[in-house]
Amino acid sequence: MTSPETEQGGAAGETPVKPQDGAPRPEERLERAVRAAEQALIEYEIAVETFRIEVENFSRLHHQRLGPMYSRLDELDAQLAEARAARTGDPEDLRKADEARARVMPMPGVEELFHGWMDGDGLFPEAAAMLTDQPVRPPQRVRPSDEARKLYRELARKAHPDLAQDESEQARREEFITRVNAAYARGDEALLKELAEEWAAGPVPVEPPPTPAEELYARLEWLAQRKELLSVVARELEESAIGGMLRLAPDDPDRLLEEIAEQLLAQVSEREAELASMSE
């Protein structure tokens, strides 16, 4: 009978038993799990993206076919509220009329949104000045403090790339000095102090590369997180107004639009009749 010691390599002085050719590797089971998870994720991504496109297309059709009807209903509601307020003079009716009218007010123009950031042609002040040969206001000069200058000189002396022989160390120093120069150009004394502390702490130790098993576990974890994110996206799509409408008629969404259009037309007719009766 073979003892556990012999199976694990043999007792002292004995030749270890090598695994037979074709024996499964320890990571083989993990690799199969990763491949299965990857394929499942691809299929799920396809399903979610397909549904997203369906929701987007249905939303576009909904807006194109029913948007004018909703706008007409909003306008009729505003006219009814205004007519009612004009008849009663009640402050509450006047408030409701203002709210109803605000719902159909046009959107503000771009220049109103930017409050002077752009001119009437949609140009920023610097661009407009160059096109009209007007002088462009120079950027505000930054004068670093004495402490910032001191920190900069110390860091430049310590971290200059020319002080390193190794290429990787030169690259690290070049990246670091680039950040130092940017902080000094802004006169950012606090950031220069942080950079000085970072340099004093030394380079971040390089971690040993992960084992094949660790890489596979990390891949599985990433796949699970990706699946969870897609589940959130799918749930949001399903719970949206358009997604809910699609669930009502997944096989014939066009027919659903026709039914909604018929209902909206009926509401428009009712409001038009009510408005006509109030005008008599």
The 8 nearest C-alpha neighbors of each residue, nearest first, counted from 0:
[[1, 2, 3, 5, 6, 4, 9, 10],
 [2, 0, 5, 3, 6, 4, 9, 7],
 [1, 3, 5, 4, 0, 6, 9, 7],
 [4, 2, 6, 5, 7, 1, 9, 8],
 [5, 3, 9, 7, 2, 6, 10, 8],
 [9, 4, 6, 8, 2, 7, 3, 10],
 [7, 5, 3, 4, 8, 9, 2, 1],
 [8, 6, 4, 5, 9, 3, 15, 16],
 [9, 7, 15, 5, 6, 16, 4, 10],
 [5, 10, 8, 4, 15, 13, 7, 6],
 [9, 11, 13, 4, 5, 12, 8, 15],
 [12, 10, 13, 9, 14, 8, 4, 15],
 [11, 13, 10, 14, 9, 15, 8, 5],
 [14, 12, 9, 11, 10, 15, 8, 5],
 [13, 15, 16, 9, 12, 8, 10, 11],
 [16, 14, 8, 9, 17, 13, 5, 7],
 [15, 17, 8, 14, 18, 6, 9, 5],
 [18, 16, 15, 19, 8, 20, 14, 6],
 [19, 17, 20, 16, 22, 21, 23, 15],
 [18, 20, 22, 21, 17, 16, 23, 24],
 [19, 21, 22, 18, 17, 23, 24, 16],
 [20, 22, 19, 23, 18, 24, 17, 27],
 [21, 23, 20, 19, 24, 18, 25, 27],
 [24, 22, 21, 27, 25, 26, 28, 20],
 [23, 25, 27, 26, 22, 28, 21, 29],
 [26, 24, 27, 23, 28, 29, 212, 22],
 [27, 25, 29, 24, 28, 212, 30, 211],
 [26, 28, 30, 24, 29, 25, 31, 23],
 [27, 29, 31, 30, 26, 32, 25, 24],
 [30, 28, 32, 26, 31, 27, 33, 215],
 [29, 31, 27, 33, 32, 28, 26, 34],
 [32, 30, 34, 28, 29, 33, 35, 27],
 [31, 33, 29, 35, 30, 34, 36, 28],
 [32, 34, 30, 36, 35, 31, 219, 37],
 [35, 33, 37, 31, 36, 32, 30, 38],
 [34, 36, 32, 38, 33, 37, 31, 39],
 [37, 35, 39, 33, 34, 38, 40, 32],
 [38, 36, 34, 40, 35, 39, 33, 41],
 [37, 39, 41, 35, 40, 36, 34, 42],
 [40, 38, 36, 42, 41, 37, 35, 43],
 [39, 41, 43, 37, 38, 42, 44, 36],
 [42, 40, 44, 38, 43, 39, 45, 37],
 [41, 43, 45, 39, 40, 44, 46, 38],
 [42, 44, 40, 46, 45, 41, 47, 39],
 [45, 43, 41, 47, 46, 42, 48, 40],
 [44, 46, 42, 48, 43, 47, 49, 41],
 [45, 47, 43, 49, 44, 48, 50, 42],
 [46, 48, 44, 50, 49, 45, 233, 51],
 [47, 49, 51, 45, 50, 46, 44, 52],
 [50, 48, 46, 52, 51, 47, 45, 53],
 [49, 51, 53, 47, 52, 48, 54, 46],
 [52, 50, 48, 54, 53, 49, 55, 47],
 [51, 53, 55, 49, 50, 54, 56, 48],
 [54, 52, 50, 56, 51, 55, 57, 49],
 [53, 55, 51, 57, 52, 56, 58, 242],
 [56, 54, 52, 58, 53, 57, 51, 59],
 [57, 55, 59, 53, 58, 54, 52, 60],
 [56, 58, 60, 54, 59, 55, 61, 53],
 [57, 59, 61, 55, 56, 60, 54, 62],
 [60, 58, 56, 62, 61, 57, 63, 55],
 [61, 59, 63, 57, 62, 58, 64, 56],
 [60, 62, 58, 59, 64, 65, 63, 57],
 [63, 61, 66, 59, 60, 65, 64, 58],
 [64, 62, 60, 61, 66, 65, 59, 67],
 [65, 63, 61, 62, 60, 66, 67, 260],
 [64, 66, 68, 62, 61, 67, 63, 69],
 [65, 67, 62, 69, 68, 63, 64, 70],
 [68, 66, 70, 69, 65, 71, 64, 63],
 [67, 69, 71, 65, 70, 66, 72, 263],
 [68, 70, 72, 66, 71, 67, 73, 65],
 [71, 69, 67, 73, 68, 72, 66, 74],
 [70, 72, 68, 74, 69, 73, 67, 75],
 [71, 73, 69, 75, 70, 74, 267, 76],
 [74, 72, 76, 70, 71, 75, 77, 69],
 [73, 75, 71, 77, 72, 76, 70, 78],
 [76, 74, 78, 72, 77, 73, 79, 71],
 [77, 75, 73, 79, 74, 78, 72, 80],
 [76, 78, 99, 100, 74, 80, 75, 79],
 [79, 77, 75, 81, 80, 76, 82, 74],
 [80, 78, 82, 76, 81, 77, 274, 75],
 [79, 81, 96, 83, 77, 78, 82, 76],
 [82, 80, 96, 84, 78, 83, 79, 85],
 [81, 83, 85, 79, 84, 80, 78, 86],
 [82, 84, 80, 86, 81, 85, 79, 87],
 [85, 83, 92, 81, 93, 88, 87, 86],
 [86, 84, 82, 83, 88, 87, 81, 93],
 [85, 87, 83, 84, 88, 82, 81, 89],
 [88, 86, 89, 84, 85, 83, 92, 82],
 [89, 87, 84, 85, 86, 90, 93, 92],
 [88, 90, 92, 87, 91, 93, 84, 85],
 [91, 89, 93, 92, 94, 88, 84, 95],
 [90, 92, 94, 93, 89, 95, 84, 96],
 [91, 93, 84, 95, 89, 94, 90, 96],
 [92, 94, 90, 96, 84, 91, 95, 89],
 [95, 93, 91, 97, 96, 92, 90, 98],
 [94, 96, 98, 92, 97, 93, 99, 91],
 [97, 95, 80, 93, 81, 99, 94, 98],
 [98, 96, 100, 94, 95, 99, 101, 93],
 [97, 99, 95, 101, 96, 100, 94, 102],
 [100, 98, 77, 96, 102, 101, 97, 95],
 [99, 101, 77, 97, 102, 98, 103, 96],
 [102, 100, 98, 104, 103, 99, 97, 77],
 [101, 103, 100, 99, 104, 98, 73, 77],
 [102, 104, 101, 100, 73, 74, 105, 99],
 [103, 105, 101, 102, 100, 106, 107, 99],
 [106, 104, 103, 107, 101, 102, 108, 100],
 [105, 107, 108, 104, 103, 109, 111, 112],
 [108, 106, 111, 105, 109, 112, 110, 104],
 [107, 109, 111, 110, 106, 112, 105, 113],
 [108, 110, 112, 111, 113, 107, 121, 117],
 [109, 111, 113, 112, 108, 114, 119, 117],
 [112, 110, 108, 109, 114, 113, 107, 115],
 [111, 113, 109, 110, 114, 108, 107, 115],
 [112, 114, 116, 110, 111, 115, 109, 117],
 [115, 113, 111, 112, 116, 110, 117, 109],
 [116, 114, 117, 113, 118, 110, 111, 112],
 [115, 117, 113, 114, 123, 118, 124, 110],
 [118, 116, 123, 122, 115, 121, 110, 113],
 [117, 119, 121, 120, 122, 115, 123, 110],
 [118, 120, 121, 110, 117, 122, 109, 115],
 [121, 119, 118, 122, 117, 110, 127, 123],
 [120, 122, 117, 118, 119, 123, 110, 109],
 [123, 121, 117, 118, 120, 127, 126, 124],
 [122, 124, 117, 126, 125, 127, 116, 118],
 [125, 123, 127, 126, 128, 122, 117, 118],
 [124, 126, 128, 127, 123, 135, 129, 136],
 [127, 125, 129, 128, 123, 124, 122, 130],
 [128, 126, 124, 130, 129, 125, 122, 123],
 [129, 127, 133, 125, 131, 126, 130, 135],
 [128, 130, 132, 126, 131, 127, 133, 125],
 [131, 129, 127, 128, 132, 126, 133, 125],
 [130, 132, 128, 133, 129, 127, 126, 134],
 [133, 131, 129, 130, 128, 134, 127, 135],
 [132, 134, 128, 131, 129, 135, 130, 127],
 [135, 133, 128, 136, 132, 129, 137, 125],
 [134, 136, 128, 125, 137, 133, 129, 124],
 [135, 137, 134, 138, 125, 139, 128, 124],
 [138, 136, 135, 139, 140, 134, 125, 128],
 [139, 137, 140, 136, 135, 141, 125, 185],
 [138, 140, 137, 141, 136, 142, 185, 184],
 [141, 139, 138, 142, 137, 185, 184, 143],
 [140, 142, 143, 186, 185, 139, 184, 138],
 [141, 143, 144, 186, 140, 185, 184, 145],
 [144, 142, 186, 147, 141, 148, 145, 183],
 [143, 145, 147, 146, 148, 142, 186, 188],
 [146, 144, 148, 147, 149, 143, 150, 142],
 [145, 147, 149, 144, 148, 150, 188, 143],
 [148, 146, 188, 144, 150, 149, 145, 143],
 [149, 147, 151, 145, 146, 150, 152, 144],
 [148, 150, 146, 152, 147, 151, 145, 153],
 [151, 149, 147, 153, 148, 152, 154, 146],
 [150, 152, 148, 154, 149, 153, 155, 147],
 [153, 151, 155, 149, 154, 150, 148, 156],
 [154, 152, 150, 156, 151, 155, 157, 149],
 [153, 155, 157, 151, 156, 152, 158, 150],
 [154, 156, 152, 159, 158, 153, 157, 151],
 [157, 155, 153, 154, 159, 158, 152, 151],
 [158, 156, 154, 155, 159, 153, 162, 198],
 [157, 159, 155, 154, 172, 156, 160, 176],
 [158, 160, 155, 161, 162, 156, 157, 172],
 [161, 159, 169, 172, 162, 173, 163, 158],
 [162, 160, 163, 159, 169, 164, 158, 172],
 [161, 163, 160, 159, 164, 158, 169, 157],
 [162, 164, 161, 169, 160, 165, 168, 166],
 [165, 163, 166, 162, 169, 168, 161, 160],
 [164, 166, 168, 167, 163, 169, 170, 162],
 [167, 165, 169, 168, 170, 164, 163, 171],
 [168, 166, 170, 169, 165, 171, 172, 164],
 [169, 167, 171, 165, 170, 166, 172, 163],
 [168, 170, 160, 166, 172, 167, 171, 163],
 [169, 171, 173, 167, 168, 172, 166, 174],
 [172, 170, 168, 174, 169, 173, 175, 167],
 [171, 173, 175, 160, 169, 170, 174, 158],
 [174, 172, 170, 176, 175, 171, 160, 169],
 [173, 175, 177, 171, 172, 176, 170, 178],
 [174, 176, 172, 178, 177, 173, 171, 179],
 [177, 175, 179, 173, 178, 174, 172, 180],
 [178, 176, 180, 174, 175, 179, 173, 181],
 [179, 177, 181, 175, 176, 180, 182, 174],
 [178, 180, 176, 182, 177, 181, 183, 175],
 [181, 179, 183, 177, 178, 182, 184, 176],
 [180, 182, 178, 184, 179, 183, 177, 185],
 [183, 181, 179, 187, 185, 184, 180, 186],
 [184, 182, 186, 180, 185, 181, 187, 179],
 [183, 185, 181, 182, 186, 180, 141, 143],
 [186, 184, 182, 187, 183, 141, 181, 143],
 [185, 187, 143, 183, 184, 188, 182, 141],
 [188, 186, 182, 185, 190, 189, 183, 191],
 [187, 189, 147, 191, 190, 186, 192, 146],
 [188, 190, 192, 191, 187, 193, 147, 194],
 [191, 189, 193, 192, 187, 188, 194, 182],
 [190, 192, 194, 188, 193, 189, 195, 182],
 [191, 193, 195, 189, 190, 194, 188, 196],
 [194, 192, 190, 196, 191, 195, 197, 189],
 [195, 193, 197, 191, 196, 192, 198, 190],
 [194, 196, 192, 198, 193, 197, 191, 199],
 [197, 195, 199, 193, 194, 198, 200, 192],
 [196, 198, 194, 200, 195, 199, 193, 201],
 [199, 197, 195, 201, 200, 196, 194, 202],
 [198, 200, 196, 201, 197, 195, 194, 202],
 [201, 199, 197, 198, 196, 202, 203, 195],
 [200, 202, 198, 199, 203, 197, 204, 196],
 [203, 201, 204, 200, 198, 197, 205, 171],
 [202, 204, 205, 201, 200, 206, 197, 198],
 [205, 203, 202, 206, 201, 207, 200, 208],
 [206, 204, 203, 207, 202, 208, 209, 201],
 [205, 207, 204, 208, 209, 203, 210, 202],
 [206, 208, 209, 205, 210, 204, 213, 211],
 [207, 209, 206, 210, 205, 211, 214, 213],
 [210, 208, 213, 214, 207, 211, 212, 206],
 [209, 211, 213, 212, 214, 208, 215, 207],
 [212, 210, 214, 213, 215, 209, 26, 216],
 [211, 213, 215, 210, 214, 26, 216, 29],
 [214, 212, 216, 210, 215, 211, 209, 217],
 [213, 215, 217, 211, 212, 216, 218, 209],
 [214, 216, 218, 212, 217, 213, 219, 211],
 [215, 217, 219, 213, 218, 214, 220, 212],
 [218, 216, 220, 214, 215, 219, 213, 221],
 [219, 217, 215, 221, 216, 220, 214, 222],
 [220, 218, 222, 216, 217, 221, 33, 215],
 [219, 221, 217, 223, 218, 222, 216, 224],
 [222, 220, 224, 218, 223, 219, 225, 217],
 [223, 221, 225, 219, 220, 224, 226, 218],
 [222, 224, 226, 220, 221, 225, 219, 227],
 [225, 223, 227, 221, 226, 222, 220, 228],
 [224, 226, 222, 228, 227, 223, 221, 229],
 [225, 227, 223, 229, 224, 228, 222, 230],
 [226, 228, 230, 224, 225, 229, 223, 231],
 [229, 227, 225, 231, 230, 226, 224, 232],
 [228, 230, 232, 226, 231, 227, 233, 225],
 [229, 231, 227, 233, 228, 232, 234, 226],
 [230, 232, 234, 228, 229, 233, 235, 227],
 [233, 231, 229, 235, 230, 234, 236, 228],
 [232, 234, 230, 236, 231, 235, 47, 229],
 [233, 235, 231, 237, 236, 232, 230, 238],
 [236, 234, 238, 232, 233, 237, 239, 231],
 [237, 235, 233, 239, 234, 238, 242, 232],
 [236, 238, 242, 234, 235, 239, 243, 233],
 [237, 239, 235, 236, 243, 234, 242, 240],
 [240, 238, 242, 236, 241, 237, 243, 235],
 [239, 241, 243, 242, 244, 238, 237, 236],
 [242, 240, 244, 243, 239, 58, 245, 54],
 [243, 241, 237, 239, 245, 244, 240, 236],
 [242, 244, 246, 240, 241, 245, 239, 237],
 [245, 243, 241, 247, 246, 242, 240, 248],
 [246, 244, 242, 249, 247, 248, 243, 241],
 [245, 247, 243, 249, 244, 248, 242, 237],
 [246, 248, 244, 245, 249, 243, 255, 252],
 [247, 249, 252, 245, 251, 246, 250, 255],
 [250, 248, 245, 246, 251, 252, 247, 244],
 [249, 251, 248, 252, 245, 246, 253, 247],
 [250, 252, 248, 253, 254, 249, 255, 245],
 [253, 251, 255, 248, 254, 249, 245, 250],
 [254, 252, 256, 255, 251, 257, 248, 57],
 [253, 255, 257, 252, 256, 251, 258, 248],
 [256, 254, 252, 258, 253, 257, 259, 248],
 [257, 255, 253, 259, 254, 258, 260, 252],
 [256, 258, 260, 254, 255, 259, 261, 253],
 [257, 259, 255, 261, 260, 256, 254, 262],
 [258, 260, 262, 256, 261, 257, 263, 255],
 [261, 259, 257, 263, 258, 262, 256, 264],
 [260, 262, 264, 258, 259, 263, 257, 265],
 [263, 261, 259, 265, 260, 264, 266, 258],
 [264, 262, 266, 260, 265, 261, 267, 259],
 [265, 263, 267, 261, 266, 262, 260, 268],
 [264, 266, 268, 262, 263, 267, 269, 261],
 [267, 265, 263, 269, 268, 264, 270, 262],
 [268, 266, 264, 270, 265, 269, 72, 271],
 [267, 269, 271, 265, 266, 270, 272, 264],
 [270, 268, 266, 272, 267, 271, 273, 265],
 [271, 269, 273, 267, 272, 268, 274, 266],
 [272, 270, 274, 268, 273, 269, 275, 267],
 [271, 273, 275, 269, 270, 274, 268, 276],
 [274, 272, 270, 276, 275, 271, 269, 277],
 [275, 273, 271, 277, 276, 272, 79, 270],
 [274, 276, 272, 278, 273, 277, 271, 279],
 [275, 277, 273, 279, 278, 274, 272, 271],
 [278, 276, 274, 275, 279, 273, 82, 83],
 [279, 277, 275, 276, 274, 82, 273, 79],
 [278, 276, 277, 275, 274, 273, 272, 82]]
